[in-house]
Structure formats: C-alpha cells, structure tokens
Amino acid sequence: MARQSLDPGLGEKLSGNLRRVINNDGSYNVVRTNVPLSAFTPYTYLISTTWGRFFSIIAIGFIVINLVFALIYLLCGLENLHGVEPPTSMNPLLSTFYFSIHTFTTVGYGNISPSGILTNAVTIVEIFIGLLYVALITGLLYGRFSRPTARLVYSKNMLITPHNGGRALMFRVANLRDNIMMELSAEVLCMIKTEDNNKPTRRYMKMELERNTVVMLPTSWTLVHRINEDSPMFNLSIPELKQMEFQVIIMIKGFDDTFSQTVHSRFSYTADDIVEGGRFVISYFTREDGMIEFDMERVHEFDRVELP
C-alpha cells in the first residue's frame, strides 16, 4: 500500500464536493474571505493579474485622474485657461478634460495655457502626478515582462496504459515556449476522501514515478506511475476513484535558461480526466533535412488499446 504523505498545505478537513484543487492556470482553488484591507498589496495584484485586467485598471486610473483634475480646473474658472474663452462651443468639462490630458502627459500643444497662481499650482501638481504615473506603469510593465514563469502544457487526460506486463498511469507535459528548460523534476501526489470517525477527511499519498527528473525538455515528457501493490490506485476502478474524489496534484520545477532562474508549474487532474485503455501517440518525428519536428497538438492525442 502507498505510504501516506503529509498534507502539502491544502488541508485534510475538507467536506463537500471539492473541485480540482489546482486550476488549469496553476492557481489554487481557494477563495479567501474576511481579508483585512491592509493585507492588499496593489503591486503583487498588478504584477500577477491578467493582461486584460491590467490594461483596464491602467485605463480607468488614467481617465479618473484626468476627470478629477478637469473638475478642479473647472472650479478654478475657465477664465484662467487661455484658449478656452467662455462661451465656448465645446462642453466646458470636456475642454478642461482635454487640457488635463495634455498636462498629465506633458504633451502641451500650446492652444490652451493656464494663468493665475491657483491654476498654475494645480498644473504643477498634475504634471508631478503624471510623471509618477508613467514611471509606475513603466515599472509594472517591465516587472510583468521580466517575471520568470513556466509555460508548461499538460495533456488533457491521464491514461491508464499497458506497461511492462502491467498497468501504468501516464500523462504528458511539454514546454509551450520556444526556449531551453533544463534539470526538470516532478513531484506527484494524490488526494482521496476517506471517513475518519464518520467525518470526511482528505488523505494525501505520494505517487512514485518511474522517472521524476529529465535533463532537458525540447519535446515532451511522459510521466509514468506504475499501478502495482504500492500504488494508491491499486485494485481501484474509475467509478471507485470518482466516489473517493480522487485527484492527482503535480508540481514541476526546472531551470529556465532565458530567465536564468528556477521556475515552477502546478497542475491537477480529477478522476474524470482519467481514460482507461489509451496510449499516447508519438508527437515528434525526424524531417528529411534532419531536424526534429515536434507537434504540440499531438501532446493530447492518444490511441485506444486493450488493457491486460
């Protein structure tokens, strides 16, 4: 029987129907509540959020700041903005909004200029804030582009495959980026639901791999777990695994030559992702010019086979 492993940090006292513990993007399936506002750090959020949200926040911040200054200029009086003489054919707020954008970005086309101590003071403050805003966004963009991350793709399914006269659980992983990754190592755990004093408990067990390291990853890596007496899957059918809410948790780390740093990747499978009687197809071949061609789409493809 497989040795029970220590809780990796996900918790054992989890009741109810649990979704996959690690989402497809590598994030944890955890929703945090009652978090104090002081714990929120805008930098980490803006660095890690999606590109769509990132640019949306930047655009909203840009518009809001300029609207605030447009209102301030309007309160200072249009007579203190040369080039916007009332009455004007343009909406006064729209005129001050455009002037605010010119000032904020230090463009200054020259058709509108401030006058008076108060209006010039507001202009100085806005220019200072604009310079800080541009510097902040530049730093965030650099941080997002330079942040070392792993872009690994995992096969859509885990396969139970005939292997050396027995059965094995297999899945594939490949590097989505066209760069060099070296010295990869994998650790695989499984999680099952059991009853402890009539209370549901999650148990974690290590799943031994035939090979848990590779020196390089130019194509794909098929990870193999033998289903024998030492396996937590031994003598268990797919329906039984589903009833136990069986999940496989994968953690891979390797050295990325582009970033010159160690990067990490996380993924999880549920019992619904397991296919009995399948074998992965070969995803690469040698071309006539001697180059190896690797087809990323074939990482997920498999053929049906008979199980022993």
C-alpha positions, 0 to 999 in steps of 0.5 A: 500500500502507498505510504501516506504523505503529509498534507502539502498545505491544502488541508485534510478537513475538507467536506463537500464536493471539492473541485480540482484543487489546482486550476488549469492556470496553476492557481489554487482553488481557494477563495479567501474571505474576511481579508483585512484591507491592509493585507492588499498589496496593489503591486503583487495584484498588478504584477500577477493579474491578467493582461486584460485586467491590467490594461483596464485598471491602467485605463480607468486610473488614467481617465479618473485622474484626468476627470478629477483634475478637469473638475478642479480646473473647472472650479478654478474658472475657465477664465484662467485657461487661455484658449478656452474663452467662455462661451465656448462651443465645446462642453466646458468639462470636456475642454478642461478634460482635454487640457488635463490630458495634455498636462498629465502627459506633458504633451502641451500643444500650446492652444490652451495655457493656464494663468493665475497662481491657483491654476498654475499650482494645480498644473504643477501638481498634475504634471508631478502626478503624471510623471509618477504615473508613467514611471509606475506603469513603466515599472509594472510593465517591465516587472510583468515582462521580466517575471520568470514563469513556466509555460508548461502544457499538460495533456488533457487526460491521464491514461491508464496504459499497458506497461511492462506486463502491467498497468501504468498511469501516464500523462504528458507535459511539454514546454509551450515556449520556444526556449531551453528548460533544463534539470526538470523534476516532478513531484506527484501526489494524490488526494482521496476522501476517506471517513475518519470517525464518520467525518470526511477527511482528505488523505494525501499519498505520494505517487512514485514515478518511474522517472521524476527528473529529465535533463532537458525538455525540447519535446515532451515528457511522459510521466509514468506511475506504475499501478502495482501493490504500492500504488494508491490506485491499486485494485481501484476502478474509475467509478471507485476513484470518482466516489473517493474524489480522487485527484492527482496534484503535480508540481514541476520545477526546472531551470529556465535558461532565458530567465536564468532562474528556477521556475515552477508549474502546478497542475491537477487532474480529477478522476474524470480526466482519467481514460482507461485503455489509451496510449499516447501517440508519438508527437515528434518525428525526424524531417528529411533535412534532419531536424526534429519536428515536434507537434504540440497538438499531438501532446493530447492525442492518444490511441485506444488499446486493450488493457491486460 
